[in-house]
Amino acid sequence: MPAARTVLLTGAAGGLGTLMRELLPAYGYELRLLDMRPVEGAPDAFTADLGDPAQQGVLREAVRGADAVLHLAGISLEAPFPRVLRANVEGAYHLYEAARAEGVHRIVAASSNHAVGFTPRPRAGDPLVPVGTPHRPDTFYGLSKCFGEDLAQLYWDLHGVETVSVRIGSCVPEPTDVRMLSTWLSPGDAARLFHAALTAEEVGHTVVYGSSANTRLWWDLEPARALGYAPRDDAERYAEKLVGELGELDDANPDHAHLGGRFCTEPALWPY
């Protein structure tokens, strides 16, 4: 597939969407923006709630003529199931239907490590967690990401819509706790990974983990590297400060036992 130039970015007003609005144009993309809230500084952005069937005309218009979609919209923390259902499950379905109807054949979708959050955390000497590990969601949010991956597989098998589902770790400017020394995806590496996913050939439906080349990495990045992803960053440069303040992960602490961390015990709640 040739490099996509016009990319619809959903969730453009969110934290990750804002970072990608700043970083992706350097790769030659013209970003078309969509969010359920107005996007600051972008008066031409589309405003639509992906979960609302009445707003699907706006979604179809936003998708029309795009070369690809980078789907970052939705709830990114835990919330009551009806809210997750509307935003993440029905919203994803409406997006795929719009892409199918408008002939858009490449989607890069934000999945999450929380789709496998109850997978035990690797200890020293354990093999890296493969992308083929069974779904073990840690929350309704994680469950919605399992649905998103299966939806992507269905639309590839049934309609030929290709997807790279990126199980994002922790994409923030810098790690803020010791768990993130393993899961951190720097914003620069996120842009590199999304670019690789948008331009790789014949992806069908491919699931990859999304993190930087962290010394303490938990999961296998080889499927992402196979797309052309070449991470440059490593969270280890923050290790001395974070471990000094917070200590190493404790095998006896339930918050540290699984890939999902505190999502398995006391998940952060969506504030809106």
N, C-alpha and C positions, 0 to 999 in steps of 0.2 A: 504493500500500500504506500503510495507517495505521501510525503509529509503533509499532514492536514494543515490548512491555513486558517480557515474560519472554524473556530471551536466555540460551541455553546458551553458556557461555564455556569452551572447551576449552583446555588448557594453562594453567589458572588459576594454577598455582604457579610458572610460568616468569617470566622478567624482564618481558616485554611483558604477559603476563597479569596480573601483579601490578600493573603501572601502570594497566591498564584496570579492574581491580577497584576502584581508588581513584577513577578519573575518570568512568567511565560512569554510575554511579548518579545523578549530577547531571543527566543528560539524561532521567531518569525511568525507567530500566531497573531491573528486578529481575533480578539475575544469578543464574543457576543454574550452579554451578561443577563442573568435571570436570578431573581430572589423573590421571596414573599414580602420582603421589606424593600423600600427604596434603597438603591445603592448610592452611597455618598459620592458625589463627583461624577456620576454617570447618569445624566438625565435621560439618555436613550435606552437604559436598561429595561428589560421586561420585568413586570411585577405580576407574579402569579403564585398561588398556592397549589403545588403539584398534587396535593391530596384532594382538591376540590374538583369534582367532575364538571362543575359549571364553568371552570376556567380553562378547560382543555383547548378552547379555540386560541387563547393566548399562547399556550404551550406549543401547539402546532405551528403557529406563526414564528415562534422563537426557534424551533427546530428546523424549519423550512430553509433549505439551501446551505445548511451547515455541513462541513466535512466530517465533523465528529462532535461528540459530547463528552465533556468532563463533568461527571455527576458527583458533586460534593454537597448537594442540598440534603436537608433532613435533620432530625434530632440526633445529636452526637453524644448524649448521656442517657441515663435511665429516665423513664417517665412511665406514667400509667399506660397499660396496654392500648386502650383506645387511641391515645395520642400517638403512640409509636406506630400503630396500625395505619392511621391516616397519613402521617408524614413520611414514614419510611417504607411501608409495604405498598399501600395504594399509590403513594407518590411515585415509587419506582415503577410500578406497573403502568401508570399513565405516561411516564417518560418513555418507556420501551414501546408502548403502543404508538406514541407520537413519532418516535424514530422509525419504527417499521413503516408507518403510513407515509412518511415523508422521504423514505429511501435513504436514511442515514445508516451506514453500515458499521460504524465503529463507536463504541462507548467505552470510556474508561471510568470505572465506578469505584467510589470509596467504600470498600468493605472495611473490616476491622479485625484486629487480633481478638476482639471480644466474641467473634463467631466461634472461636476455639478457646474461650477464656478459662474453662474449667480443665483444660489440659494441664497436667502437672508441669511446674516450672523445671527446666533442666538444671541439674546440679553439675558441678565440675566433673568433666570426663564423660558426661552424657552426650549422645548425638544431638545435633540440631533438630528442631521440630520441623518435619516436612510439610509441604502444602497439602499433602494427601491425608493428613491427620483428620480423623472424623470430627464433624461439627460437635462442639460442646459449648454452646452459648452460656454466658454467665448472667445474662439479663434479658429483658424484653428487647432492649436495644441490640444486644448481640444476636438474639433470635432473628431480628429483622434483617441483619446482615447475612445470616444463613439463607433467608428467603431471597435476598438480593442476588446471592451467588447462584442459587438454583434457578431463579428467574432468568438470569443471564444465560445459563446453560440451555434452558428451554428455548429462548429466542434465537440462540445460535442453531440449535438442532432443527427448530421448526421454521424459522424465518431467515436464517443466514445473517443475523445481526451479530457482529463480533463484539466481544467484551474482554477487557482485562480488568479483573476484580482485584483491587489492591487492598490487602489486609494491613491497613495503616497501623503503625505502632503509636508513637507519641510525637506528633508534628507540632513543635513549638520552637521558638527561637533558640532556647537552650534547655537542657534537662533541669528539672526542679526537684527530683527525688532520686533515690538510688535505683529504683526499678527502671527509670528512664535511661540509665546507663546501658541497658540492654535493648530497650524498645525505641530509642530516640530516632526520629527521621528529621534531619535538619531541613529547613525550608529549601535550601539550595538543592539538596539531594531529592526532595520531593518533586521539585521542578524537573530535575534530570530523569527521575523515574516516570513521571507523567509524560514527558516528551518521548521517552523510549516506548511507552505503552501506546501512545498515539501514532507512532510511526513504524513500529515493528510489523513485519509481514506475516500474514496467515496465522493470526493468534487464536482463531476459533473462540472458545472460551478458555482463558488462561487465568489461573489464580496465582498471585504472587504475594509475598510478604513485603511490606514497605518499611524499611528502616535504613539507617546509615550503616556504614561498615564498622559497627561497634566492636571493640575488643571483647565485650561481654555479651555478644549477640546470642539470642536464644533460638532463632529460627533460620531456616535455610534460605539464603538469598539467591541461590543459583538459578531458579526459574526466572527471577527478575533480571539477573545478569544476562540470561539467554535472550532477553528482549533487546539488549543493548545498554542496559543500565550499568553505569560505572560510578558507584558512590565515592565521594571524596572525603566525607567527614567521619569522625569517630567521637563518640561521647566521652571517651576515656579522659579527655583533657579536663573534664569537669569532675572527675572521680575523687581526687584528693579533697576538694572542698566539700562535696556532698557526703562522702563517707565520713569525713572528719566531723561533720555536723550531725549526721543521722545514723551512722553506723552501717555495717554491711547487712544485707538481707539475712533474715533469721529463719532457718528451716522450720522452727517450732511456731512461728507466727502465722496464723491463718491468712493474714493479709499478703503473705509472701509465698504461699504454697503453690499458686497457679499462675498461668500466663496472664490472666485477667487482673491480678493484684486485688485491690480493694473492691473492684466491681463484683468479685465473688462473695464479699462479706458485707460491705456497706457502700454501695455504688453512689457516685455523685449524681444528683438529680438535675434534670433540665430546668433551667430557671424561668422559662417563658410560659 
